[in-house]
Amino acid sequence: MSGSDSKDRQFATTLASGIDLLLCFHAGELSLANKDLAERTGLSRPTVARLTHTLTVLGYLRRDAATARYRLGAAVLGLSHPLLASMRIRPVARPMMETLAREIEGAVSLGLRHRIHMVYVETARDSEDFVVTPDIGAPIPMLATAMGRAWLARATAEDRRSLLNQIRLAAPAEFERYAAAANLAREELARDGFCSARADWQPNRHGFAVPLQGWVDGTQFVLNCAVASNRGGFAQMRREVAPRLVTLAHSIEFALGLR
């Protein structure tokens, strides 16, 4: 929750705190205690206890009586399904994404921005070799990835400044390490039509990304692809793979009437 949110008289702070609490759960973590949630949100223990009780009653959390720890509940899935099902870009893009994933022997994904991360809403993989690729709904870093850099490269100057400042405050290590590369991505997009990440986030993967021309249903979507670094050098993959992703982006844009 940002400082500007706290000054908004229409902003429901308790609701925001409950949502922030749900966002504390990460893939691979079996459960969290109230103590963990208090540390991650900065909320007091009594406030966290009230929120976890309410969210458990509503089905968004499950409480293990033996350990007094919490897991996400099934109601969370009920929130995401209508959103994914209503995205008209997904059924249009997926067949073309699957074709390219097979051709490049890698993974092709579609994502959008959520706060200081990008989030996949569709992904296609050539094989199980790419099981480490984040699945639908998983957050990925903004500055360390080609997808995040492409979103920033297409953003307005105001949106870019605002987001970079949020990342600087919330993730200073990421900002210090990757901000310069993210800024150079604007030039790369203008020159080549795509952005790249040379094994920056995942050391065994090279990534390339293209922001779609125009918004779809009020959202800026970004396509990316990942290929194993042992398939060839970065320069070779940049020559052979990235232009095919640009072509895929154009095909999706034509299918959606954006061109």
N, C-alpha and C positions, 0 to 999 in steps of 0.2 A: 504494500500500500504506500503510495507516494505522498509527499507533503501536500501537493495540490489537491489530492483526494480528501485529506482531512479538513480542508478549508471549504469544501463543497457542502452546503447545507442540505442538499438532497441526498448526500452520500450516506448509505446505511453501514456504519462501521462494524456493527456486530455481524451482519451478513458477510461483509468482506473478510472479517477475521475467520469465520467458519470456512470460507472458500480457501483462504490462505492455509488453513490447517489441513484441508484435504490435499493441497498441493505439496505438502511436506513429504508425502509418501513417494518413494522412488522405486524403480524396478530393481528386483533382487533383494529388497528388504521385506522380511516376512511380517514384521509387526513393529509398532512403535508404542512407547509408554507416554503417559502424560508429560513426564519429565523431558523426554526427547522432543515432543511437540512444543513445549514451552521454550526450550532452547532454540528451536528452529524459527519460531514465529516471534519471539521476544515478548510474548504474552505472559501474564502471571499464571501460576499453577491453578488458582481457583477459576480463572476465566477459561483456561483450557479444559478443566474438568467439566464445566457447564457445557462447553461447546461439544466435547466428545460425547457426553450423555445425550444431548439433543440430536446429534448426528447419528448416534447409535439407534435411538428411538425411530428416526426417520429412515433407517436402512442404509445410510451412506457410510457407516462404519460398523464393524463387528467387534465385539469385545470378548476376549478370552478370559473367562472367569478365573481360571487357574493362575494366569500370569498377570492379569489386569492390564494387558496390552491390547492394542487395536490394530485391525486390518481394514482395508477398504471394503465396503459392502457392495452388494449387487446393484443398488440403486445408482451407483456411479455410472455403470454401463448404460442405464436407462437414459442418462443425460447425453451420452456421446452418440448413441445410435441415430436419433433423429437428425443430428447435425450432419453426420457422414452421409446418411441416406438422402439428404436434401441437396447435396453438392452435385449439381448437374455436370461438373467437370470430370468427376471420377469415372463414370461409365464411358465417357467419351475418350478419356486419356488412357485408361488402363490397357486396352488391347494394343495400342501403339507403344506403350511403355514396355509391355511384355515382349514385343517383337525386338525392340532395341536392346533390352536386357540380354536376350539370347544372342543377338549379333555381337555385342561387345563382351560377352561372357562376364557380366557384372551385374550391377543393380541400378535400377532407375526409380526415382521417387518424386513425389509431388508434395510440396509443403507450403505452409503459411506461417506468419509470425504470431507468436503469443508471448506478450511481455518481452523479456530479453532473450528469448529463445526462438528457434524455428521448430515446427512440429510437423511430422509426416502425417498426411491424410490418405496417402496411397503409396504403395511400393510394389515393385516387381523385381524378382531375383532370377538369375539364370540357374543357380544351383544352391545347394545347402552350404556351399563354401562361404556364402555371405550371410550366415545366420547371425553374425555379430552386427550386421547392419541394423540400426534401430528400426523397430516395427512401428506400425501406425499408432499415433498418439504419443510417441516418445519424444521428449524435448532434446534438441541438439544445440550446441553452442552457436552463437551468432557470428562471432569474429573468427573462430578457428575453422569454419567450414565454408565451402564454396557456396552453399545454399544461402547461408546467412549473409555472406559478402554480396551476393547478387541482390538480395532484398535491399540491403543498404545502398547499393549502387543505383538502384532504381528509385529509391525514396526521395522525397523532397528534401531540400536543405534543412528545413525546420525539423522534419521528422527524424532525419539522420542525426542532427545535433542532439535532439532530445533523447534518442535511444542510446547514443554513445555515452551520454552523461549518465543515464541509468545504469549502463553496464559498468562504467568506471566506478560507480558507487557500490553496486551490488556484487561485481565480480572483478575486483582490481587486478588480480593475477592474469585473467584472460585479457583484460584491456591492455595491460602493459606489454604482454607478449605479442598480441595480434592486431592491435589497433592500426599500426602502420600498414600492414598487409591489407587490412580491410579498406583503408583509405585508397590504396593503389588500385583496388578492384574497380573503382569508378572509371579509371582510365582504361583498364583492360576491357570492361564491358563496352565502352564507347569505341574502342579500337577493333576488338575481335568479336563482339557479340555474345561473350560468355565470361564467366569468372572461374577462377581455379583455386585449388588448395593442394599443395604438393605434400601429401602425407602429413599435414599439419595436425589434424585431430586424431586420425587413426594411422599409425605409422606404416601400416601395410596397405594403405589405400590412397589412391589419387582421386580427387573429386573435381567435378566441373558442374557449373550451374548456369541456368538461363532464367531470368524473370520473364513471365509472360507479358506480352504487349497488351496493356489494358487490364482492368480489373474484371473479375468474374463474380457476379452477385455481391459486389461491394468489397471484394477481397483481392489483394495482390498475391497471386500464386507464383511459386518458383519451382522449376524442374531441376533435378540434379541427377548425376550418375556417378557411380563409384566403380573403379576398376582396381584389381590387385596390382600392387607395385611390381610384383615379380613377372608380370606379363610383358613388361618393357619399360624403358625409361620414361620419365615424365614428359620430356619433349615429344617423344613418339606418341604417347597417349594423347597429348594435347593436339597433335596434328590429326590423329586418326579418329579419336572418340568425340572430342568436344564439338566439331562441326556437325556430327550426326545428331547430337543433342539439340543443337540450334535448329536443325531441320525438323526434328520432332516437335519442338516448341512451335514452329511455324505451322505445322500440320494441325496441331491442337487448336491454335488460334484461328485457323481457317474453319475448322469444324465447329467452333463456337461463335463464328461470325465476328471475331475481333479484328480481322483483316479484310 
